[in-house]
């Protein structure tokens, strides 16, 4: 269960004071399987357990939200690496990863169900998800997580896939999950990475297999609704919605009402009006909002906040189908993702995305498209307004006479919530961009004078997006007093080889353009901070806490994959994970040359890389 709607706590993070417990002592539950209907072919754990494992492969499952299925046995697994922050946030003590119990469980070779007495928690799989082992609750934060194994074998929901994951894509997911969390971007988490040395998994070629043990407060996504809507299963859509409100979110009364103001949504978007009684109907005639509208709004707002963070830190997911869009607004299911190198709004990391549907610039609109699909799936519940609990509607559905009113109301509400999506996205994006630029106050002119002009300049000069902000953090205002100083300082943001020839801009023109922007930025910062050296030092410290030194770029991940898969290195994973977990640090106490190289100028051949969806 998540905390009440807020953007202050990221992913249920622990404050570090709690020492943790052993994996065996970690509180566990199975709220998901206790409250939702199972696969009718395997109604109980024992029925699944006694079935041949091959029978639990791909097939169509109707009238259910999960199937009991255990992981396939892994032969001679090797635990390659863990995330220490993930261990702490889940509530595990330091060193627990060394235990045989931990290693067996994250490899899929141990489950928490006793066949002899038919007791315990039996693993399950849901549509679009991997195999879930159990739910855990951090004894300190009381945050509940669903623990999954990705790459642990076929399930009825594997479709044409094999239920496996290759080492290459597993390394990428392992690192980026924790990197996004380190950047304070809502994300699913990665606990451990296990190599399956005896597995050869066929993708473009045969590759070594691996398992990522990962966790999230929920793995439900918009696709979980899509499939029910396609089958016309209105009863299960209602049951799923009740579950999401009561067991994923903290309850009906935690869900938000409409924004106080679309023009100034910042405060009301992040500190929403809650404590609304479950059965209360809000808003005017023909657009009455019942509890399911408030649930829809909560899901929309969380996604607006997350995609705003993606845009502010130039994270590009690469595939954003409805089954890749979380009901909690979490970044999840990492395939051909990347962080931008040079600022190119049309960049897509997916080499199959020829129409640029999932390009960086299109992410906010694609997420909204997905959210409209969710609105359609919940349309009956949203559009029913005050009649949502009428016996006739619940049992028999929408009558012919009621249909026009319901459709009109649902369309109106989805449109209204869409305006809130835009307002919340814009408010969060501008908040993050002001942090990245070292601004303390908000001015209406910031967007055009600073944000838009900066992005246009970065694109025109083909400059690196995240390097720019980190380097800007260290620029002292006293070094920007004159035009000559600003032109000289402009080269700080250029690549080692200067402005690329493909930019069709000579160096002098580039210096002039960047210098002009630095002048506006300097004047704006002085309005907030003054001109004292002490204030400038404080501004630098704060900017460095918003602008990462390390980003897990595609070329870095490719190097790590090569060194682990082909050269047998292991320690490099731990070093990369420390950097991903703590991206704002100046150093990480590892291989200093390696750290500086990974944080330095991107090699020309490593810029704008693309990859496939295969895992």
Order of alpha helices (4+ residues) and beta strands (2+ residues): beta-alpha-alpha-beta-beta-alpha-alpha-beta-beta-beta-beta-beta-alpha-beta-beta-alpha-alpha-alpha-alpha-beta-beta-alpha-alpha-alpha-alpha-alpha-alpha-alpha-alpha-alpha-alpha-alpha-alpha
